[in-house]
Amino acid sequence: MKLYEIAHSRTGDKGNISNISLIAYNLDDFATLKEKVTSEKVKEWFKDIVEGEVIRYELPSLGALNFVMHDALGGGVTRTLSLDMHGKSLSSALLEMEI
């Protein structure tokens, strides 16, 4: 199953850091997200983009995970040559992950 089947996502940025939230549609699926979507798996998923560490924060009352990905945006908005300077498409890319 792909993540988009049980969750939705939003992305933000600050400098060269991308912040991706992963929110379960149904609170019952939060345990699956916690088990299947680790920092290591997210780092591997974005291995061609993320050069720094990936830190996962859990928000159980919201049924959400938050991933902070360091050195993920090619230097940040004012330095990157990427077409997606803010990394907004990364949330859609994460939802394509098979779990």
C-alpha positions in Angstrom: 0.0 0.0 0.0 1.2 3.5 -0.7 1.2 6.2 2.0 -1.4 8.3 0.3 -4.0 5.6 0.9 -3.9 6.2 4.7 -2.4 9.7 5.1 -2.0 13.2 3.7 1.0 15.5 3.9 2.1 19.1 4.0 5.6 20.6 3.5 7.3 23.7 4.8 10.8 25.1 4.6 13.2 27.2 6.6 16.5 27.9 4.8 18.0 24.6 3.8 15.6 22.5 6.0 12.5 20.8 4.7 9.8 20.0 7.2 7.2 17.3 6.1 4.2 16.4 8.1 2.5 13.1 7.6 -1.1 12.9 9.0 -3.2 9.8 9.2 -6.7 10.2 7.8 -7.9 7.8 10.6 -6.3 7.8 14.0 -6.4 4.0 14.0 -3.7 4.1 11.2 -1.2 6.1 13.3 0.4 3.0 14.7 1.1 1.8 11.2 2.7 5.1 10.3 4.8 5.0 13.4 6.0 1.5 12.6 6.5 1.8 8.9 7.7 5.3 8.3 11.0 5.8 10.2 13.6 8.5 9.9 15.9 6.0 8.2 13.3 5.1 5.6 12.5 8.7 4.8 16.2 9.5 4.5 16.6 6.5 2.1 13.5 7.6 0.2 15.0 11.1 -0.4 18.6 9.9 -0.7 19.2 11.9 -3.9 17.9 15.1 -2.2 18.6 15.1 1.6 22.3 15.4 2.5 21.8 15.9 6.3 20.0 14.0 9.0 16.3 13.3 9.2 14.6 13.7 12.6 11.1 12.3 13.3 8.8 13.9 15.8 5.6 12.1 16.9 2.3 13.9 17.5 0.0 11.1 18.7 -3.0 13.2 19.6 -3.0 14.4 16.0 -2.2 11.1 14.4 0.8 12.8 12.8 4.5 12.4 12.2 6.8 15.4 11.5 10.1 14.9 9.6 12.7 17.6 9.7 15.2 17.0 6.9 18.4 19.0 7.1 20.4 20.0 4.1 17.5 19.1 1.9 16.9 22.1 -0.4 20.1 22.7 -2.3 21.2 25.5 0.0 17.8 27.1 0.5 15.5 29.3 -1.6 18.0 32.0 -2.4 20.8 29.5 -3.4 19.2 26.5 -5.0 18.9 26.0 -8.7 15.9 23.7 -8.2 12.6 24.4 -9.9 10.9 23.6 -6.6 12.9 26.1 -4.4 10.6 25.6 -1.3 10.4 21.8 -1.7 6.6 21.9 -1.7 6.4 18.8 -4.0 8.3 16.7 -1.4 5.0 16.0 0.4 3.6 14.4 -2.7 6.8 12.5 -3.3 6.6 11.1 0.3 3.0 9.9 -0.2 4.2 7.7 -3.1 6.3 5.6 -0.6 5.3 2.0 -0.4 4.7 0.7 3.1 
